[in-house]
Amino acid sequence: MYATISYEPETPTVSALRAKIIRSKSADFVSFIKPIVEKSKMVKFKGESEPKCEEVFGIPSSTYKVRSEHKLTERSRNHHRHNWSAIRGKAPISTHQSFCIKFSGGYGSGCHIGCDKNQDYTHAILLPAGEILSILCDGHGDDTVIDLIRSISEEEWQVIGKAENPMIAMEKWIQGANVETLTPGSGVCAIILRANKNGAKYWSVGDCSAFIWKSTKDKTPILVHQSQHHSAEDPLERLRLTSRPGAGITQERCMKPTPRTSIGLIGKNRPHICFDIDNIGQFDYGRVLLQPTRSCGHTMPGKESVTGGPESIKEWGFTIEPGTEYKILMYSDGIGDLVHPSERENLPIEQNAIELVNKAMSEWAGPIFVKGPCRMGGCNLSACSEGGDHGKISGGMAADDISAIMLTLGKTS
């Protein structure tokens, strides 16, 4: 068995020596872990020296330490506080929900924060024989399905994680809850990944993203795989959805990232977003309008998803090669809306999920270059008031919920 250390007002009493997963409701893991390490009496501290968690937990500090250049500025914090209050009123401001983990063959971290509807979710468990199951979800519409997934117990995750196809197993769990989720927009896009010392495999539904790099000693990491979005942007997916009796796809103005070099050299390090009308609006299923994507949910009580089905789950896996290290990055569109897939050839400079989430929060809060008028209520300015069709929203935009998981498998030595 393994032990989990969770954030509590007081120092947890669980033995640090047995911990393999550490969870925190904070982006500051160092101040959270330090008293636990001190309590273990394995490491002595001098002043503000960093906890030696490698010695106590076997978890590299790169999975939890947020370097100074990747911490949120007060300006970014205020931007998201303002937008949160506009959406949620006096509801408590969402905070980082984070974990770092060590398993047979690797280690990693996950983080999510609710900047919009608070419908993103990251989770991880250890399975028998040292395997890890990591879960990243992005809810849409109302909270029905994402709240169901949040309610899955650790024991139930164990059953789901051992299944041949954990995504199907999770959907069967949702069906077993016997709750109607065929309501406007209610559903969840998700990626579930299972990994061990020999390799990894993921199962995906919807528009969450997965990227995998590999490297050998003294070699630059090479991108070897990126996931394909399972949404109506894909002509085959659009055909699959519209083949259902009485179904259709509506048109609406959408937002999608474009390469950051698409507007010349102006603001090349800032997000570039295109607002345009495309045939990827909403899935018209008679009495309801649904997100046009393969999704967990979108179902009558106890029935299969009307946008889903086992045949539409995308999966991909790899076996670890000797002397090779693999980096796996998964994220929701709170990051994906800012980064065009073509810009993911190189491994991000951020070293863990918390830094990635902070980077996205900072970019939503800073200047964003756009093509086409937004007309979506995403800002209080005319996006095209500067430079004709190539506008700049100087004060940033209201962010989506943001989540990321970053894992390292294998080794180069």
C-alpha positions as CSV (number, residue, x, y, z in Angstrom):
1,M,0.0,0.0,0.0
2,Y,1.0,3.6,-0.4
3,A,0.2,6.6,1.7
4,T,-1.1,10.0,0.5
5,I,-0.2,13.2,2.2
6,S,-2.9,15.8,1.7
7,Y,-2.9,19.5,2.5
8,E,-4.5,20.2,5.9
9,P,-4.3,23.2,8.3
10,E,-1.9,21.2,10.5
11,T,1.0,19.0,9.7
12,P,-0.2,15.6,8.4
13,T,0.4,12.7,10.7
14,V,0.9,10.1,8.0
15,S,4.5,8.7,7.8
16,A,6.5,10.6,5.2
17,L,8.6,7.5,4.5
18,R,5.5,5.7,3.1
19,A,4.4,8.5,0.9
20,K,4.4,8.2,-2.9
21,I,1.8,10.8,-3.7
22,I,1.7,14.3,-2.2
23,R,-1.4,16.4,-2.8
24,S,-1.7,20.1,-1.9
25,K,-4.2,22.9,-2.3
26,S,-1.4,25.3,-2.9
27,A,1.1,26.2,-5.6
28,D,3.8,26.4,-3.0
29,F,4.9,22.8,-2.4
30,V,8.2,23.8,-0.7
31,S,6.6,25.5,2.3
32,F,4.1,22.6,2.5
33,I,6.6,19.8,2.3
34,K,9.3,21.3,4.6
35,P,7.6,20.6,8.0
36,I,6.8,17.0,6.9
37,V,10.4,16.4,6.0
38,E,11.6,18.0,9.2
39,K,9.3,15.8,11.2
40,S,10.8,12.8,9.5
41,K,14.1,13.7,11.2
42,M,16.0,12.5,8.2
43,V,17.1,15.9,7.0
44,K,18.5,18.9,8.9
45,F,17.8,22.4,7.6
46,K,19.9,25.6,7.8
47,G,17.9,28.7,7.3
48,E,15.7,28.7,4.2
49,S,17.5,25.8,2.5
50,E,15.4,23.6,0.3
51,P,13.9,20.3,1.6
52,K,15.8,17.3,0.3
53,C,12.6,15.4,-0.8
54,E,14.6,13.1,-3.0
55,E,16.0,11.6,0.2
56,V,12.7,11.4,1.9
57,F,10.1,10.7,-0.7
58,G,12.2,9.8,-3.8
59,I,10.4,12.6,-5.6
60,P,12.7,15.1,-7.5
61,S,12.3,18.7,-6.5
62,S,11.7,19.5,-10.2
63,T,8.2,18.0,-9.8
64,Y,7.1,20.5,-7.2
65,K,9.5,23.5,-7.0
66,V,8.2,26.6,-8.7
67,R,11.3,28.6,-9.8
68,S,11.1,32.4,-9.2
69,E,10.8,33.3,-12.9
70,H,7.7,31.0,-13.1
71,K,5.8,32.4,-10.1
72,L,2.7,34.4,-10.7
73,T,3.0,38.2,-10.6
74,E,0.5,40.2,-8.5
75,R,-0.7,41.7,-11.8
76,S,-1.6,38.2,-13.1
77,R,-3.3,37.3,-9.8
78,N,-5.4,40.5,-9.8
79,H,-6.5,39.8,-13.4
80,H,-7.8,36.4,-12.5
81,R,-9.4,37.6,-9.3
82,H,-11.3,40.3,-11.2
83,N,-12.5,37.8,-13.8
84,W,-13.4,35.3,-11.1
85,S,-15.5,37.8,-9.2
86,A,-17.3,38.7,-12.5
87,I,-18.2,35.1,-13.1
88,R,-18.7,33.7,-9.6
89,G,-19.6,36.8,-7.6
90,K,-18.7,36.4,-4.0
91,A,-17.8,32.7,-4.2
92,P,-14.3,31.9,-2.8
93,I,-11.5,32.3,-5.3
94,S,-10.3,29.0,-6.7
95,T,-6.7,27.9,-5.8
96,H,-4.2,25.6,-7.3
97,Q,-5.0,21.9,-6.7
98,S,-1.7,20.1,-7.2
99,F,0.0,16.7,-6.8
100,C,3.5,15.2,-7.3
101,I,4.0,11.5,-7.5
102,K,6.7,8.8,-7.7
103,F,6.1,5.4,-9.2
104,S,8.0,2.5,-10.6
105,G,9.9,3.8,-13.6
106,G,9.1,7.5,-13.2
107,Y,7.7,10.6,-11.5
108,G,5.6,13.6,-12.2
109,S,3.2,16.3,-11.2
110,G,-0.3,17.6,-11.9
111,C,-2.1,20.8,-11.3
112,H,-5.5,22.5,-12.1
113,I,-7.1,25.7,-11.2
114,G,-10.6,27.1,-11.9
115,C,-10.3,30.4,-13.6
116,D,-13.7,30.2,-15.3
117,K,-16.3,27.6,-14.2
118,N,-14.0,25.5,-12.1
119,Q,-14.6,22.4,-14.2
120,D,-11.1,21.1,-14.8
121,Y,-9.8,18.2,-12.7
122,T,-6.4,16.4,-12.3
123,H,-5.9,13.2,-10.3
124,A,-3.5,10.3,-9.9
125,I,-3.4,7.0,-8.1
126,L,-0.9,4.2,-7.7
127,L,-2.0,0.8,-8.9
128,P,-0.6,-2.5,-7.8
129,A,2.9,-3.4,-9.1
130,G,3.9,0.2,-9.1
131,E,1.8,1.5,-12.0
132,I,0.3,5.0,-12.1
133,L,-3.1,6.0,-13.3
134,S,-3.3,9.7,-14.1
135,I,-6.5,11.5,-15.1
136,L,-7.1,14.9,-16.6
137,C,-10.6,16.2,-17.2
138,D,-12.2,19.3,-18.7
139,G,-15.9,19.7,-18.0
140,H,-18.2,21.8,-20.1
141,G,-21.7,23.1,-19.7
142,D,-23.0,22.5,-16.2
143,D,-21.2,20.7,-13.4
144,T,-23.1,17.4,-13.5
145,V,-20.6,15.1,-15.1
146,I,-17.4,16.7,-13.7
147,D,-18.9,16.5,-10.2
148,L,-19.7,12.8,-10.7
149,I,-16.0,12.2,-11.7
150,R,-14.8,14.2,-8.7
151,S,-16.9,11.9,-6.5
152,I,-15.2,8.7,-7.6
153,S,-13.5,7.2,-4.6
154,E,-9.9,5.9,-4.5
155,E,-11.2,2.3,-4.3
156,E,-13.4,2.9,-7.4
157,W,-10.4,4.4,-9.2
158,Q,-8.5,1.3,-8.4
159,V,-11.2,-0.8,-10.2
160,I,-11.3,1.6,-13.1
161,G,-7.5,1.7,-13.4
162,K,-7.1,-2.0,-13.6
163,A,-9.6,-2.3,-16.5
164,E,-8.4,-3.1,-20.0
165,N,-9.8,0.2,-21.1
166,P,-10.1,2.6,-18.2
167,M,-12.0,5.2,-20.2
168,I,-14.8,2.7,-20.9
169,A,-14.7,1.6,-17.3
170,M,-15.1,5.3,-16.2
171,E,-18.0,5.7,-18.6
172,K,-19.7,2.6,-17.2
173,W,-19.3,4.0,-13.7
174,I,-21.0,7.2,-14.9
175,Q,-23.8,5.1,-16.4
176,G,-24.1,3.2,-13.2
177,A,-24.7,6.5,-11.3
178,N,-28.0,6.6,-13.3
179,V,-28.0,10.4,-13.7
180,E,-29.2,12.2,-16.7
181,T,-26.5,14.2,-18.3
182,L,-28.2,14.8,-21.7
183,T,-28.5,18.5,-20.8
184,P,-27.2,21.5,-22.8
185,G,-23.5,21.3,-22.9
186,S,-23.0,18.8,-19.9
187,G,-20.1,16.5,-20.5
188,V,-16.4,16.0,-19.9
189,C,-13.4,15.7,-22.2
190,A,-10.7,13.5,-20.7
191,I,-7.4,11.8,-21.0
192,I,-6.6,8.8,-18.8
193,L,-3.0,7.5,-18.9
194,R,-1.5,4.3,-17.3
195,A,2.2,4.0,-17.0
196,N,4.9,1.8,-15.4
197,K,8.6,1.0,-15.8
198,N,8.0,-0.6,-19.1
199,G,6.0,2.0,-20.9
200,A,2.7,4.0,-21.0
201,K,-0.7,4.1,-22.8
202,Y,-3.4,6.7,-22.8
203,W,-7.1,6.8,-23.8
204,S,-8.6,10.1,-24.9
205,V,-12.0,11.6,-25.6
206,G,-12.6,15.2,-26.7
207,D,-10.2,18.0,-27.1
208,C,-7.7,17.6,-24.3
209,S,-4.1,17.3,-25.6
210,A,-1.2,14.9,-25.1
211,F,2.4,15.3,-26.3
212,I,5.3,12.9,-25.9
213,W,9.0,13.6,-26.3
214,K,11.9,11.2,-26.0
215,S,15.6,11.8,-25.6
216,T,18.8,9.8,-25.2
217,K,22.0,11.0,-23.3
218,D,23.2,14.4,-24.5
219,K,20.5,14.6,-27.2
220,T,17.7,17.2,-27.6
221,P,14.3,15.8,-26.8
222,I,12.3,14.9,-30.0
223,L,8.5,15.1,-30.3
224,V,7.4,11.5,-31.2
225,H,3.6,11.8,-30.7
226,Q,0.8,14.3,-30.3
227,S,-2.8,13.5,-29.8
228,Q,-5.6,14.1,-32.3
229,H,-8.6,16.1,-31.0
230,H,-11.8,14.2,-31.2
231,S,-14.1,17.1,-32.1
232,A,-16.1,18.4,-35.0
233,E,-12.9,20.1,-36.4
234,D,-12.2,16.6,-37.7
235,P,-14.3,16.0,-40.9
236,L,-14.7,12.3,-40.0
237,E,-15.9,13.2,-36.5
238,R,-18.4,15.7,-37.9
239,L,-19.7,13.0,-40.3
240,R,-20.0,10.5,-37.4
241,L,-22.0,13.0,-35.3
242,T,-24.3,14.1,-38.1
243,S,-25.1,10.5,-39.1
244,R,-27.2,10.1,-35.9
245,P,-30.9,10.4,-36.7
246,G,-32.2,14.0,-36.4
247,A,-28.7,15.4,-35.6
248,G,-26.8,18.3,-37.1
249,I,-24.0,20.7,-36.5
250,T,-24.7,24.4,-36.0
251,Q,-22.4,27.3,-37.0
252,E,-21.0,29.6,-34.4
253,R,-18.0,32.0,-34.0
254,C,-15.2,30.0,-32.5
255,M,-11.8,30.8,-30.9
256,K,-8.7,28.8,-31.8
257,P,-4.9,29.4,-31.5
258,T,-2.8,30.2,-34.5
259,P,1.1,30.1,-34.7
260,R,2.7,32.9,-32.9
261,T,4.6,33.9,-36.0
262,S,1.3,34.4,-37.9
263,I,1.4,38.2,-37.5
264,G,5.0,38.8,-38.5
265,L,7.4,39.7,-35.7
266,I,4.9,41.7,-33.7
267,G,4.4,40.0,-30.3
268,K,5.9,36.7,-31.4
269,N,6.2,35.5,-27.8
270,R,2.6,36.3,-27.0
271,P,-0.5,34.2,-27.8
272,H,-2.1,34.6,-31.2
273,I,-5.8,33.7,-31.4
274,C,-8.2,33.6,-34.4
275,F,-11.9,34.4,-34.1
276,D,-13.8,33.0,-37.1
277,I,-17.0,31.3,-38.1
278,D,-16.5,27.6,-38.7
279,N,-18.7,24.5,-39.0
280,I,-17.8,23.5,-35.4
281,G,-20.6,25.1,-33.5
282,Q,-22.9,22.9,-31.4
283,F,-24.2,19.3,-31.9
284,D,-27.9,19.7,-32.4
285,Y,-29.5,16.5,-31.0
286,G,-33.2,17.3,-31.2
287,R,-34.1,18.7,-27.8
288,V,-30.7,19.8,-26.7
289,L,-27.5,21.5,-28.0
290,L,-24.4,19.6,-27.0
291,Q,-20.7,20.3,-27.3
292,P,-19.7,18.8,-30.7
293,T,-17.2,16.4,-29.4
294,R,-16.7,12.9,-28.1
295,S,-17.5,13.2,-24.4
296,C,-18.1,11.4,-21.2
297,G,-21.7,12.2,-20.4
298,H,-24.3,13.4,-22.9
299,T,-26.4,10.5,-21.9
300,M,-29.8,9.5,-20.6
301,P,-29.8,7.7,-17.2
302,G,-27.9,4.4,-17.5
303,K,-27.4,4.8,-21.2
304,E,-24.4,5.2,-23.5
305,S,-23.3,8.7,-24.5
306,V,-25.1,10.0,-27.7
307,T,-21.8,11.5,-28.9
308,G,-19.7,8.6,-27.8
309,G,-19.3,4.9,-27.9
310,P,-16.3,2.6,-27.3
311,E,-15.3,2.7,-31.0
312,S,-14.6,6.4,-30.8
313,I,-12.1,6.4,-27.9
314,K,-8.6,7.2,-29.2
315,E,-5.6,5.4,-27.6
316,W,-1.9,5.3,-28.1
317,G,1.0,3.7,-26.2
318,F,4.7,3.1,-26.3
319,T,7.3,0.8,-24.8
320,I,10.4,2.3,-23.1
321,E,13.6,1.8,-25.0
322,P,16.8,1.3,-23.0
323,G,18.8,4.4,-22.3
324,T,15.9,6.6,-23.3
325,E,13.9,9.2,-21.3
326,Y,10.3,10.1,-22.1
327,K,8.4,13.3,-21.2
328,I,4.6,13.3,-21.3
329,L,2.6,16.4,-21.2
330,M,-1.2,16.5,-21.0
331,Y,-3.3,19.6,-20.8
332,S,-6.8,21.1,-21.2
333,D,-7.8,23.9,-23.6
334,G,-7.0,26.4,-20.9
335,I,-3.5,25.9,-22.2
336,G,-4.4,24.6,-25.6
337,D,-6.2,27.7,-26.6
338,L,-3.0,29.6,-26.2
339,V,-0.6,27.3,-28.0
340,H,-0.8,26.1,-31.6
341,P,0.1,22.3,-31.9
342,S,2.9,23.2,-34.3
343,E,4.7,25.1,-31.5
344,R,5.0,22.0,-29.4
345,E,7.9,20.6,-31.3
346,N,10.2,21.5,-28.5
347,L,9.8,20.4,-24.9
348,P,8.5,23.3,-22.8
349,I,11.0,25.1,-20.5
350,E,8.6,24.7,-17.6
351,Q,9.6,21.7,-15.5
352,N,6.4,20.7,-13.8
353,A,2.6,21.1,-14.1
354,I,2.4,24.0,-11.6
355,E,4.8,26.1,-13.7
356,L,2.8,25.3,-16.9
357,V,-0.4,26.4,-15.2
358,N,1.2,29.6,-14.0
359,K,2.6,30.3,-17.5
360,A,-0.9,30.0,-19.0
361,M,-2.4,32.2,-16.3
362,S,0.2,34.9,-17.0
363,E,-0.5,34.7,-20.8
364,W,-4.2,35.0,-20.3
365,A,-3.5,38.1,-18.2
366,G,-1.1,39.8,-20.7
367,P,-1.3,41.1,-24.3
368,I,-3.0,38.8,-26.7
369,F,-2.9,39.3,-30.5
370,V,-6.1,38.4,-32.4
371,K,-7.3,38.0,-35.9
372,G,-10.9,38.8,-36.5
373,P,-13.3,40.5,-34.1
374,C,-14.1,38.3,-31.1
375,R,-17.8,39.3,-30.6
376,M,-17.8,36.8,-27.8
377,G,-17.8,38.9,-24.7
378,G,-14.2,37.8,-24.0
379,C,-13.0,41.3,-23.5
380,N,-14.2,44.9,-22.9
381,L,-12.3,46.3,-25.9
382,S,-12.7,46.1,-29.6
383,A,-10.1,43.5,-30.5
384,C,-9.5,45.0,-33.9
385,S,-9.2,48.6,-32.9
386,E,-5.5,48.5,-33.5
387,G,-4.0,47.5,-36.8
388,G,-7.1,46.6,-38.7
389,D,-7.7,42.9,-38.7
390,H,-4.7,42.2,-36.5
391,G,-5.8,43.5,-33.1
392,K,-4.3,43.4,-29.7
393,I,-6.1,43.0,-26.4
394,S,-3.6,44.7,-24.2
395,G,-5.2,43.8,-20.9
396,G,-5.6,40.1,-21.5
397,M,-8.8,38.1,-21.6
398,A,-11.0,36.0,-19.3
399,A,-9.2,32.7,-18.9
400,D,-10.6,29.2,-19.3
401,D,-10.1,26.7,-16.5
402,I,-6.5,25.4,-16.7
403,S,-5.0,22.0,-16.0
404,A,-1.8,20.0,-16.8
405,I,-0.1,16.8,-16.0
406,M,3.7,16.3,-16.7
407,L,5.4,12.9,-16.3
408,T,8.9,11.6,-16.8
409,L,9.5,7.9,-17.6
410,G,12.8,6.0,-18.2
411,K,16.3,7.4,-18.0
412,T,19.1,8.3,-20.3
413,S,22.0,6.9,-18.1
